[in-house]
Amino acid sequence: MTESSRANDISDTPGRGNGAFRPLLWLALIITASGNVVASTADLSVLVNVAFGLGAVACAAVLIVHHYRYRRRNTVQEGGIRLNPPSPRGTNGQDTP
């Protein structure tokens, strides 16, 4: 197995990269959305409002991308749900025909 194929195996694994990244993104989203509400109701500068708004949109976008990149792939097989189906790769790391 070469280094590049080993790196692809690691990056394709569902559920990788979760850790503390998502909770911190959720916290940042809550803080920026709250800051946007406060900036809107307190008649602060428009630049402050836009900065909080862009921060909230960026956090939401990163959360969505992270969700779709690391979600579990479900397959229905013989009437049941099977989580994390086996890879279609052969024993040598190559795709099976």
TORSE-171232 format. One record per atom (N, C-alpha, C, O): residue number from 1; atom name; x, y, z. Coordinates in steps of 0.001 Angstrom, whole numbers, m for minus. Layout:
SITE    n  atom       xx       yy       zz
SITE  NUM    CA        X        Y        Z
...
END
This chain:
SITE    n  atom       xx       yy       zz
SITE    1     N      845    m1165        0
SITE    1    CA        0        0        0
SITE    1     C      896     1236        0
SITE    1     O     1785     1366      842
SITE    2     N      665     2117     m925
SITE    2    CA     1481     3320    m1027
SITE    2     C      983     4371      m45
SITE    2     O     m104     4250      518
SITE    3     N     1803     5413      151
SITE    3    CA     1442     6472     1086
SITE    3     C      181     7202      635
SITE    3     O     m662     7542     1466
SITE    4     N       36     7453     m684
SITE    4    CA    m1127     8200    m1153
SITE    4     C    m2407     7400     m979
SITE    4     O    m3442     7976     m641
SITE    5     N    m2371     6087    m1200
SITE    5    CA    m3584     5301    m1011
SITE    5     C    m3916     5167      465
SITE    5     O    m5092     5101      825
SITE    6     N    m2897     5127     1336
SITE    6    CA    m3141     5069     2775
SITE    6     C    m3768     6385     3241
SITE    6     O    m4656     6373     4093
SITE    7     N    m3325     7502     2700
SITE    7    CA    m3902     8798     3058
SITE    7     C    m5350     8877     2596
SITE    7     O    m6188     9447     3295
SITE    8     N    m5659     8312     1424
SITE    8    CA    m7033     8309      941
SITE    8     C    m7914     7443     1823
SITE    8     O    m9072     7791     2057
SITE    9     N    m7399     6324     2320
SITE    9    CA    m8179     5468     3202
SITE    9     C    m8536     6206     4482
SITE    9     O    m9657     6075     4973
SITE   10     N    m7604     6978     5031
SITE   10    CA    m7855     7700     6270
SITE   10     C    m8849     8822     6042
SITE   10     O    m9749     9016     6859
SITE   11     N    m8710     9575     4941
SITE   11    CA    m9590    10711     4717
SITE   11     C   m10990    10281     4317
SITE   11     O   m11931    11055     4492
SITE   12     N   m11167     9072     3785
SITE   12    CA   m12484     8609     3383
SITE   12     C   m13263     7959     4522
SITE   12     O   m14424     7592     4344
SITE   13     N   m12643     7814     5678
SITE   13    CA   m13291     7130     6780
SITE   13     C   m14391     8009     7366
SITE   13     O   m14109     9126     7802
SITE   14     N   m15657     7527     7388
SITE   14    CA   m16725     8334     7976
SITE   14     C   m16499     8535     9465
SITE   14     O   m16006     7642    10154
SITE   15     N   m16861     9704     9954
SITE   15    CA   m16754     9991    11371
SITE   15     C   m15402    10543    11789
SITE   15     O   m15214    10869    12961
SITE   16     N   m14463    10655    10870
SITE   16    CA   m13154    11197    11216
SITE   16     C   m13254    12710    11313
SITE   16     O   m14082    13322    10638
SITE   17     N   m12441    13303    12123
SITE   17    CA   m12375    14753    12194
SITE   17     C   m13435    15383    13075
SITE   17     O   m13635    16596    13011
SITE   18     N   m14119    14603    13893
SITE   18    CA   m15161    15197    14731
SITE   18     C   m14537    15820    15967
SITE   18     O   m14355    17036    15901
SITE   19     N   m14205    15244    17001
SITE   19    CA   m13518    15847    18135
SITE   19     C   m14167    17113    18649
SITE   19     O   m15384    17153    18827
SITE   20     N   m13371    18158    18893
SITE   20    CA   m13861    19415    19462
SITE   20     C   m14184    20451    18403
SITE   20     O   m14620    21552    18740
SITE   21     N   m13986    20136    17150
SITE   21    CA   m14181    21119    16087
SITE   21     C   m15646    21552    15974
SITE   21     O   m15936    22748    15939
SITE   22     N   m16565    20587    15915
SITE   22    CA   m17977    20927    15760
SITE   22     C   m18546    21674    16959
SITE   22     O   m19255    22660    16761
SITE   23     N   m18270    21253    18201
SITE   23    CA   m18798    22042    19320
SITE   23     C   m18288    23491    19325
SITE   23     O   m19026    24411    19678
SITE   24     N   m17037    23685    18936
SITE   24    CA   m16514    25051    18863
SITE   24     C   m17198    25848    17757
SITE   24     O   m17442    27044    17913
SITE   25     N   m17504    25198    16655
SITE   25    CA   m18237    25882    15587
SITE   25     C   m19643    26253    16035
SITE   25     O   m20128    27344    15736
SITE   26     N   m20297    25346    16752
SITE   26    CA   m21639    25653    17271
SITE   26     C   m21575    26833    18244
SITE   26     O   m22430    27717    18209
SITE   27     N   m20574    26842    19097
SITE   27    CA   m20413    27946    20037
SITE   27     C   m20175    29263    19297
SITE   27     O   m20758    30292    19642
SITE   28     N   m19322    29222    18286
SITE   28    CA   m19057    30429    17489
SITE   28     C   m20321    30889    16759
SITE   28     O   m20565    32089    16634
SITE   29     N   m21125    29933    16275
SITE   29    CA   m22371    30296    15602
SITE   29     C   m23336    30976    16566
SITE   29     O   m23961    31978    16219
SITE   30     N   m23457    30436    17773
SITE   30    CA   m24355    31034    18772
SITE   30     C   m23876    32428    19156
SITE   30     O   m24684    33349    19276
SITE   31     N   m22569    32591    19351
SITE   31    CA   m22026    33899    19741
SITE   31     C   m22219    34923    18631
SITE   31     O   m22628    36053    18897
SITE   32     N   m21929    34542    17387
SITE   32    CA   m22053    35503    16288
SITE   32     C   m23514    35828    15995
SITE   32     O   m23836    36971    15669
SITE   33     N   m24406    34837    16106
SITE   33    CA   m25826    35118    15886
SITE   33     C   m26367    36021    16992
SITE   33     O   m27143    36939    16728
SITE   34     N   m25956    35757    18224
SITE   34    CA   m26380    36623    19337
SITE   34     C   m25820    38037    19168
SITE   34     O   m26523    39021    19400
SITE   35     N   m24577    38128    18771
SITE   35    CA   m23985    39442    18525
SITE   35     C   m24700    40183    17417
SITE   35     O   m24833    41406    17473
SITE   36     N   m25160    39463    16413
SITE   36    CA   m25906    40079    15320
SITE   36     C   m27238    40628    15818
SITE   36     O   m27646    41723    15429
SITE   37     N   m27916    39868    16680
SITE   37    CA   m29191    40330    17242
SITE   37     C   m28967    41562    18116
SITE   37     O   m29714    42537    18022
SITE   38     N   m27949    41520    18960
SITE   38    CA   m27665    42653    19843
SITE   38     C   m27282    43881    19018
SITE   38     O   m27733    44988    19312
SITE   39     N   m26469    43697    18006
SITE   39    CA   m26049    44820    17172
SITE   39     C   m27244    45422    16424
SITE   39     O   m27290    46633    16206
SITE   40     N   m28198    44592    16036
SITE   40    CA   m29374    45102    15331
SITE   40     C   m30299    45878    16264
SITE   40     O   m30800    46943    15902
SITE   41     N   m30524    45347    17459
SITE   41    CA   m31462    46000    18377
SITE   41     C   m30858    47202    19091
SITE   41     O   m31597    48099    19497
SITE   42     N   m29549    47247    19256
SITE   42    CA   m28904    48352    19965
SITE   42     C   m28500    49484    19034
SITE   42     O   m27853    50437    19469
SITE   43     N   m28862    49400    17782
SITE   43    CA   m28519    50420    16787
SITE   43     C   m27032    50716    16751
SITE   43     O   m26618    51874    16700
SITE   44     N   m26228    49653    16780
SITE   44    CA   m24786    49817    16639
SITE   44     C   m24456    50068    15170
SITE   44     O   m25338    50058    14312
SITE   45     N   m23203    50288    14902
SITE   45    CA   m22759    50552    13535
SITE   45     C   m23141    49400    12609
SITE   45     O   m23178    48237    13009
SITE   46     N   m23417    49755    11387
SITE   46    CA   m23782    48747    10385
SITE   46     C   m22623    47779    10158
SITE   46     O   m22850    46599     9890
SITE   47     N   m21406    48254    10258
SITE   47    CA   m20244    47388    10062
SITE   47     C   m20172    46293    11124
SITE   47     O   m19788    45161    10827
SITE   48     N   m20540    46628    12362
SITE   48    CA   m20557    45625    13430
SITE   48     C   m21624    44576    13128
SITE   48     O   m21391    43378    13287
SITE   49     N   m22786    45034    12695
SITE   49    CA   m23872    44128    12351
SITE   49     C   m23473    43204    11193
SITE   49     O   m23731    42001    11231
SITE   50     N   m22854    43772    10182
SITE   50    CA   m22421    42967     9026
SITE   50     C   m21340    41978     9433
SITE   50     O   m21345    40837     8969
SITE   51     N   m20418    42389    10286
SITE   51    CA   m19349    41485    10715
SITE   51     C   m19914    40281    11461
SITE   51     O   m19518    39145    11200
SITE   52     N   m20848    40530    12398
SITE   52    CA   m21466    39409    13105
SITE   52     C   m22287    38540    12152
SITE   52     O   m22286    37315    12276
SITE   53     N   m22974    39153    11218
SITE   53    CA   m23775    38394    10256
SITE   53     C   m22920    37509     9366
SITE   53     O   m23252    36347     9134
SITE   54     N   m21818    38057     8866
SITE   54    CA   m20920    37252     8039
SITE   54     C   m20266    36126     8835
SITE   54     O   m20056    35028     8319
SITE   55     N   m19950    36406    10085
SITE   55    CA   m19396    35352    10944
SITE   55     C   m20389    34220    11145
SITE   55     O   m20016    33047    11103
SITE   56     N   m21658    34568    11366
SITE   56    CA   m22689    33543    11555
SITE   56     C   m22889    32721    10288
SITE   56     O   m23021    31499    10352
SITE   57     N   m22913    33381     9148
SITE   57    CA   m23080    32662     7881
SITE   57     C   m21883    31753     7619
SITE   57     O   m22051    30631     7141
SITE   58     N   m20684    32225     7926
SITE   58    CA   m19484    31400     7720
SITE   58     C   m19507    30171     8624
SITE   58     O   m19183    29070     8180
SITE   59     N   m19885    30351     9881
SITE   59    CA   m19960    29200    10803
SITE   59     C   m20992    28194    10331
SITE   59     O   m20744    26988    10366
SITE   60     N   m22150    28676     9889
SITE   60    CA   m23192    27774     9401
SITE   60     C   m22719    27018     8164
SITE   60     O   m22975    25821     8035
SITE   61     N   m22035    27702     7259
SITE   61    CA   m21549    27050     6043
SITE   61     C   m20515    25974     6369
SITE   61     O   m20543    24892     5783
SITE   62     N   m19613    26261     7288
SITE   62    CA   m18595    25277     7657
SITE   62     C   m19237    24083     8353
SITE   62     O   m18819    22947     8128
SITE   63     N   m20245    24316     9194
SITE   63    CA   m20953    23214     9835
SITE   63     C   m21651    22321     8811
SITE   63     O   m21637    21097     8945
SITE   64     N   m22256    22918     7803
SITE   64    CA   m22932    22135     6762
SITE   64     C   m21930    21314     5974
SITE   64     O   m22156    20128     5736
SITE   65     N   m20828    21923     5565
SITE   65    CA   m19798    21193     4815
SITE   65     C   m19224    20062     5661
SITE   65     O   m19026    18952     5167
SITE   66     N   m18960    20340     6922
SITE   66    CA   m18409    19318     7813
SITE   66     C   m19390    18166     7994
SITE   66     O   m18986    17004     8045
SITE   67     N   m20674    18487     8090
SITE   67    CA   m21688    17443     8243
SITE   67     C   m21712    16519     7033
SITE   67     O   m21695    15297     7180
SITE   68     N   m21752    17096     5845
SITE   68    CA   m21824    16269     4641
SITE   68     C   m20522    15527     4360
SITE   68     O   m20549    14450     3766
SITE   69     N   m19403    16071     4767
SITE   69    CA   m18136    15396     4532
SITE   69     C   m17950    14206     5469
SITE   69     O   m17403    13184     5054
SITE   70     N   m18392    14312     6722
SITE   70    CA   m18120    13271     7711
SITE   70     C   m19361    12517     8182
SITE   70     O   m19320    11863     9224
SITE   71     N   m20460    12593     7438
SITE   71    CA   m21652    11864     7868
SITE   71     C   m21473    10377     7634
SITE   71     O   m20662     9948     6813
SITE   72     N   m22240     9609     8369
SITE   72    CA   m22212     8162     8180
SITE   72     C   m23040     7824     6963
SITE   72     O   m24092     8418     6729
SITE   73     N   m22570     6883     6203
SITE   73    CA   m23293     6439     5018
SITE   73     C   m24142     5232     5412
SITE   73     O   m23600     4212     5838
SITE   74     N   m25455     5334     5277
SITE   74    CA   m26353     4240     5617
SITE   74     C   m26757     3505     4350
SITE   74     O   m27013     4123     3317
SITE   75     N   m26811     2203     4435
SITE   75    CA   m27309     1408     3320
SITE   75     C   m28377      474     3852
SITE   75     O   m28268      m44     4963
SITE   76     N   m29403      265     3059
SITE   76    CA   m30457     m674     3432
SITE   76     C   m30118    m1994     2761
SITE   76     O   m29941    m2057     1545
SITE   77     N   m30029    m3037     3557
SITE   77    CA   m29652    m4341     3022
SITE   77     C   m30486    m5408     3721
SITE   77     O   m30443    m5539     4944
SITE   78     N   m31240    m6163     2939
SITE   78    CA   m32070    m7251     3432
SITE   78     C   m33014    m6785     4530
SITE   78     O   m33143    m7448     5559
SITE   79     N   m33676    m5646     4320
SITE   79    CA   m34682    m5172     5249
SITE   79     C   m34145    m4461     6476
SITE   79     O   m34939    m4002     7297
SITE   80     N   m32850    m4351     6636
SITE   80    CA   m32279    m3691     7801
SITE   80     C   m31352    m2576     7384
SITE   80     O   m31009    m2442     6210
SITE   81     N   m30951    m1783     8343
SITE   81    CA   m30009     m701     8063
SITE   81     C   m28638    m1135     8534
SITE   81     O   m28470    m1633     9647
SITE   82     N   m27683     m940     7682
SITE   82    CA   m26312    m1309     8019
SITE   82     C   m25467      m51     8007
SITE   82     O   m25370      625     6983
SITE   83     N   m24856      268     9139
SITE   83    CA   m24002     1449     9220
SITE   83     C   m22603     1116     8743
SITE   83     O   m22106       14     8971
SITE   84     N   m21977     2064     8086
SITE   84    CA   m20604     1928     7606
SITE   84     C   m20407      643     6809
SITE   84     O   m19754     m287     7283
SITE   85     N   m20969      586     5597
SITE   85    CA   m20823     m621     4790
SITE   85     C   m19362     m854     4424
SITE   85     O   m18562       82     4430
SITE   86     N   m19015    m2090     4107
SITE   86    CA   m17627    m2371     3743
SITE   86     C   m17234    m1628     2476
SITE   86     O   m18064    m1337     1615
SITE   87     N   m15956    m1332     2390
SITE   87    CA   m15426     m616     1236
SITE   87     C   m15441    m1516       11
SITE   87     O   m15225    m2722      135
SITE   88     N   m15695     m951    m1187
SITE   88    CA   m15673    m1774    m2392
SITE   88     C   m14263    m2105    m2862
SITE   88     O   m14088    m2722    m3913
SITE   89     N   m13270    m1706    m2104
SITE   89    CA   m11884    m1959    m2488
SITE   89     C   m11481    m3379    m2154
SITE   89     O   m11979    m3976    m1199
SITE   90     N   m10588    m3901    m2938
SITE   90    CA   m10071    m5245    m2712
SITE   90     C    m9055    m5249    m1581
SITE   90     O    m8822    m4227     m936
SITE   91     N    m8466    m6385    m1353
SITE   91    CA    m7514    m6506     m252
SITE   91     C    m6227    m5741     m511
SITE   91     O    m5513    m5400      432
SITE   92     N    m5920    m5464    m1772
SITE   92    CA    m4687    m4736    m2079
SITE   92     C    m4902    m3235    m2204
SITE   92     O    m3998    m2514    m2626
SITE   93     N    m6117    m2746    m1832
SITE   93    CA    m6383    m1313    m1891
SITE   93     C    m6905     m838    m3223
SITE   93     O    m7200      347    m3376
SITE   94     N    m7029    m1720    m4189
SITE   94    CA    m7522    m1351    m5510
SITE   94     C    m9027    m1586    m5572
SITE   94     O    m9562    m2441    m4866
SITE   95     N    m9709     m810    m6431
SITE   95    CA   m11138    m1006    m6608
SITE   95     C   m11407    m2360    m7244
SITE   95     O   m10670    m2814    m8120
SITE   96     N   m12475    m2990    m6785
SITE   96    CA   m12837    m4277    m7359
SITE   96     C   m13704    m4055    m8588
SITE   96     O   m14505    m3120    m8609
SITE   97     N   m13568    m4877    m9598
SITE   97    CA   m14360    m4672   m10825
SITE   97     C   m15819    m4981   m10653
SITE   97     O   m16593    m4851   m11601
END
